[in-house]
Amino acid sequence: MKKAIIIGAGGQDGHYLAKVLRYRNYKVLKTYRTKKSGIKLDITNFKALKNFISRIKPALIFNLAARSDTSHKATQENTRTIVIGTVNLLEACFQLGSKAKIFLAGSGLQFENENKPIKKKNALSFRSGYACARNASLFYARYYRLLGLKIYYGFLFNHESVLRGPFHLTQRLWRDAMRLKKGEIDKIDIIDDSVVKEWSHARSTCESIYKFVASSKPGEEIIGSGRGYSINQFVLKILSTNRYRHEGELFRQTGQKAEYKKLISAPGRFKTQCGLATLLLDLKSANK
């Protein structure tokens, strides 16, 4: 049985990607920086990482390790995990002469954003520490690809599931919408309800990740649905799913500045399904 390693498997993508791989008859080894139900492995520890890859001899490696925090305060941690972690992984595979296909998770936030659908040929951004870290990992991917490694770099756009943490935007919007319905609050506090983003289901995103790695040559691809909804529209769909129509203003602006006004992909061959209807049904089922 062929083996696949998922590094940084603690989030929703690790969960759904493992399901996708097991369905294709891979033995999946999930690693975590802090011990959960899988294997404890810190990607910044080069020796431990190299020894692990040498012992497992995987056919596929998926690096999902990163913090979900894109703010400046996470710059040092993002640099350590994304940049140093990527270099460690690629150098370990290079020294071992690994033939594994290696997937590196990137982000739509790596590009300059002019509020238009983002293509992979768009200019790269260095407007945040997070973007700098991601783009450093991209350049190292290109360098090690020249050295012969089979590296697949996917620029991922927003994707959701019921596995998001309780303080994540999607879970908070659902929770506040239900409080609004019950009359516990009169408005939802939000930075900017006009912000437009994709709401693809994480399961579909992971299917596209696998198809990218399995069916194409090493390279770089946009992985997104290309369909966007504003936060306002998303909350209205939550309320509609729960058969509630709110009269009056839904939101109270907090006065902070949003990170972007619109973040939408222009996907190529590996377009994800929008998945919003499935996401809403999953959220409703999980919050009964």
N, C-alpha and C positions, 0 to 999 in steps of 0.2 A: 504493500500500500504506500502510495506517495505521501510525503509529509509536507505540511504547510505550517509556518510559524507566523503568528500574529503578535507583534510587539506593541505594547500599549493597548491591551485588549479590554481595559476596564470600562469603556464607554459603550454607547449604543452601537457604534460601528463594529466593534470587536464582537459583540453578540450576534449581529445579523450576518457579518462576514463569515463567522464560524459556521453558521447554519448553511450558508451558500456553499462553503467548501465541503462540509460533511455530506451534503446532498450529492456532490460530485465525487464522493468516495475518497476524500483526503483525510488523513489522520491529522487533526488540528492540535497544535500546541500553543496555548495562549499564555503570554507572559504579562506580568504586572510589576510595576515599580515597587508597590507594597503588596504583600502576600494576600491574595483572596483565595479563590478556589483553584487557581492555576499555578504557574511557575513564577517565582520571584526573580526578576531580572532587571537591573538598572542599565539602560542603554548607554549611559555615560561611563560605565565600567567596561573598558575595552577588553581587558583580559577575560572577564567572565562572559562577555558577549561572544568573543571569538571562540572560546572553548565550547560554548553552547552550540553554536552553528557547526563547528567541527564535529561534534558528537551526533547531532541530529541529521546532518546532511539533507536539508530540506530541498524540495523542488520549487517551492514558492515561499517568499518572505514578504510580509506586509508590515510596513512601519507606520503605525498610527499614533505613535507616542508624541504627545504635545499637551500643553495646558489649553483649556478652552478660553482662558482670559487673554484678550487681545489688547488690554490697556497698557500704558507705559509702565505701571508698577510691576508688570510681569516680564519686562524686557530681559532681565538677567536669567530668569528661569527658562524663558522661551529660547534664549540663545544656548543655554546649557543643554536643554532637551532636544531642540530641533536641529541646531547647527552641529554641536559636538556629537550628539547622538547619531545624526546622519553620517558624519564623517567616520565615526567608529564603526557603524554597520558596514559602510561601503569599503572601508579599509580592511576590515576583517574578512569580508568576502573576497576582496582582491588578493590578500595574502594567502588565503586558503585555496585560491583558484576555483571558487564556487561557480557552478553553472546555473545556480538558482535564478529564477525570475524575481526581481525585487521591485515591489511597489512602494512608492513614497507618496504620502498624502500631502497635498498642497491645498491652497485656498484661493477663492476668488478675490480675497483681500490683497493678494500680491500684485494686482494690476491697478494702474491709474483708472479712476472711476469717473466717467463723465456722464453718469446716469443713463447710459445706453447699454444694450446687451454686450457683454464682455467676450471677446474672442481671444484665443491663445496668442495671436500676433500683437495684441495690445501692448503698450509700453508698461514696463514693470514699475511698481511704486516703492518708494522708500520713505513714506509719510508716517510710518509707525515702526516701533521696535519689532512688532510682530511680523509686519511685511518684510522688514530687513532680514529677520531670521529665516522666514520661509524662502526668500529669494536667495539667500546664501546657500540653503539646502538645494535649491534648484541648480545653482551654478556648480555645486559639487556633484550633483547627479550628472550634469553634462560632462564634467571632467572625467568622472569614473566610467561613464559610458564610452568615452574615447579610449579608455584603457581596456575595454572589452567586457565590462559588466552589462548584464541585461536589466536595464533600469527603466521602469515605467513610472512617470510622474503624473499624477492626476490632480487637476485644480478642482477642488470640490466646492460646490455652492451649498447654501443652507439646506439642511435636511433634518427631519425631525422624527420622533417616535415617542411612545409612552415611557421609554427608558430614560428620557431626559431627567435630570435631577430636579428636586422640588423648587429650586430658586431660578431655574432656567426660564427664559421668557415665555416659551410655549406653555409650560406648566403653570406659570404665574397668571398668564392671560386666561387660561381655562378656569383656574381657581377664582380669579376676580370676577369673571363673567358669571359664575355660579353664585357668588356673593351678591352681585348686582341683581340677579334674578330673584334672590331671596329677600332683597331689600336691606341687606346688611351694609351696603355702601351705595352712594348715589352716583359716583363716577369712578372710573379706573384711572389711576395715576400712571402716566406714561411720558417718556421724553418727547416722542413725536409719533402720533398715530398714522401719519401719512407715509412713513417709511415703507418702501416696497421691497420685498425679498421673496425668495423661493421657499416653498414649504413641502419639498419632496419628502417622500417617506424614506427613512434610512434603509429599509429593506431593498427598495429599488436602487438606491445609490450603491449599495454593496453588490447587487447583481451586476451593475454597470462596471464597477471596479473589476470584478472577476472577468467579465467579458473582455475588457480592455487588456488585461494581462494574458488571458488565454488565447485570444484570437488575433493579435496584432504584433507588429514589430515593436521593439523598445522605442520609447519616445514620450511625448507629452500630449495630454488631452484634457479638454474641458469636460467635466462631468456634472451636468445639471439638467434641469427640466426646461429652462428657458421661459417658464411661466411664473409671473409674479403676482402677489396679492399684498395690499397694504395691511398694516396691523389693524386698521379700522375694519377692513373687509374680512380679515381673519376672525375677529371677535364677533362680527355680525353673523358669520357662518357658524361659530360656536353657539350663539344664541338661537339661531334658526334650527340647528341640530337638536337643541333642547326645547324647541317649540315655545320660544319666548321672543316677544317683540318689545324692544325698549323704546320708550318715548323720551325725546329730548337728547341732550348731549351725552355721549358715552364716556368721553375722556376729559381728564384734567391734565394739562401740560405742566411738566415739572420745571421747565425753564432751562434745562440743560441742552447741550448741543448733541444731536445724533451723530453717530460715526459716519453715516452715509444717508443719502435720500433714497437711493435705489441700488440694489445689487442683484442683477439678473445676468444669467449666462447666455451665450450664443453657442449652444452645444453642437458638436459634430456627430461623429458616429456613435457615441456612447451617451446618448440622451437618456435621462431618467424619466420615469413616469411622474406626473405631477403628484399624485398620491394624496391630495388634500382630503378628499372624501374618506379614504381609508384611515387617514390619521385621525380625523374627527370621530369616526366610529370607534377606533381603538381607545381614544381618550375617554369617550363616553362610557365604554365598557369598563375601563380601568378605574373610573372614578364613581362607580355606582355605590 
